[in-house]
Amino acid sequence: MDNVERVAKAIYERVNGRGCRPWVNIDHKAAYRDQARAAIAAMEGPSEGMVKAGVDFALGVSLSSEYKWPDYVSDLYRVMSAAALKGREG
């Protein structure tokens, strides 16, 4: 499932609440995908808080044979996304 689909599914589930029809069973996904694209586009650039969280994380990282660039980038993305969700501004 790509990011647009994951965000669309999350929007659908948030709007329709617990017990809603499973995502795979709904026919009207296009509107949720459009909302997902808009939400993702709004996050195109990082906030100051996201940058600070990313720098704080990066300064504590050491790459190794076990912890490689793909691991680092994935973890950095998660740290910065978490900062965005918390509304961290510095």
Backbone torsions as a table, in degrees:
resi	resn	phi	psi	omega
1	MET	NA	125.8	179.9
2	ASP	-79.6	174.7	-176.0
3	ASN	-63.3	-39.9	179.1
4	VAL	-60.2	-44.9	-179.4
5	GLU	-65.5	-41.5	179.2
6	ARG	-63.3	-43.5	-179.9
7	VAL	-68.4	-41.0	177.9
8	ALA	-59.5	-44.1	178.8
9	LYS	-63.1	-41.1	178.9
10	ALA	-64.4	-41.3	177.4
11	ILE	-62.9	-47.8	179.3
12	TYR	-55.9	-47.6	-177.9
13	GLU	-68.3	-36.0	178.4
14	ARG	-68.0	-42.1	-178.4
15	VAL	-69.1	-39.9	-172.5
16	ASN	-96.0	-11.3	172.6
17	GLY	75.4	177.9	-179.7
18	ARG	-59.8	138.9	177.7
19	GLY	86.5	3.9	178.5
20	CYS	-68.5	162.5	178.7
21	ARG	-58.8	144.2	177.8
22	PRO	-59.4	142.9	-179.2
23	TRP	-50.5	-41.4	-177.6
24	VAL	-65.1	-18.2	-176.9
25	ASN	-98.4	-0.4	-178.5
26	ILE	-95.4	149.0	-177.1
27	ASP	-100.0	-17.0	-173.0
28	HIS	-103.6	56.1	-176.3
29	LYS	-81.3	-20.7	-173.3
30	ALA	-58.3	-43.4	-179.1
31	ALA	-64.9	-38.8	177.9
32	TYR	-68.9	-36.0	176.6
33	ARG	-66.0	-38.7	177.0
34	ASP	-62.8	-42.8	177.1
35	GLN	-63.6	-38.8	179.3
36	ALA	-64.0	-44.5	178.8
37	ARG	-60.9	-40.0	178.3
38	ALA	-64.7	-41.7	179.7
39	ALA	-65.4	-42.8	179.7
40	ILE	-66.9	-40.9	178.9
41	ALA	-62.3	-35.0	179.2
42	ALA	-66.6	-21.2	-179.4
43	MET	-96.9	15.2	-173.6
44	GLU	-57.2	-42.5	179.2
45	GLY	-109.2	146.9	-178.7
46	PRO	-77.5	150.3	172.8
47	SER	-79.7	170.6	176.4
48	GLU	-59.1	-39.8	180.0
49	GLY	-64.9	-37.8	178.0
50	MET	-66.1	-41.9	178.8
51	VAL	-63.1	-44.6	-179.9
52	LYS	-62.0	-44.2	178.6
53	ALA	-61.8	-40.3	178.8
54	GLY	-65.1	-43.2	178.9
55	VAL	-65.5	-45.4	178.4
56	ASP	-56.1	-43.5	178.9
57	PHE	-65.7	-48.8	-175.4
58	ALA	-60.6	-36.3	-178.7
59	LEU	-67.7	-19.6	-179.8
60	GLY	-100.2	8.2	-174.7
61	VAL	-102.4	140.7	170.4
62	SER	-126.0	119.8	177.1
63	LEU	-74.7	147.2	-179.0
64	SER	-150.4	-174.6	178.0
65	SER	-68.2	-23.0	178.0
66	GLU	-93.3	-32.1	-177.8
67	TYR	-113.3	98.9	-171.9
68	LYS	-104.2	175.8	-177.8
69	TRP	-51.8	-46.1	179.4
70	PRO	-59.5	-37.9	177.2
71	ASP	-63.6	-46.2	-178.8
72	TYR	-60.5	-47.7	-178.4
73	VAL	-63.2	-42.1	178.0
74	SER	-62.1	-45.0	179.9
75	ASP	-66.9	-39.9	178.1
76	LEU	-61.6	-43.1	177.4
77	TYR	-59.0	-45.2	-179.8
78	ARG	-64.4	-41.8	179.8
79	VAL	-63.2	-45.8	-178.7
80	MET	-68.9	-37.4	176.7
81	SER	-65.1	-41.1	178.0
82	ALA	-62.1	-39.8	177.8
83	ALA	-62.9	-39.7	178.5
84	ALA	-63.9	-42.4	-179.2
85	LEU	-67.2	-30.7	177.8
86	LYS	-80.5	-12.0	-177.2
87	GLY	73.3	26.3	-177.1
88	ARG	-66.0	126.2	-178.9
89	GLU	-122.1	30.7	174.9
90	GLY	134.7	NA	NA
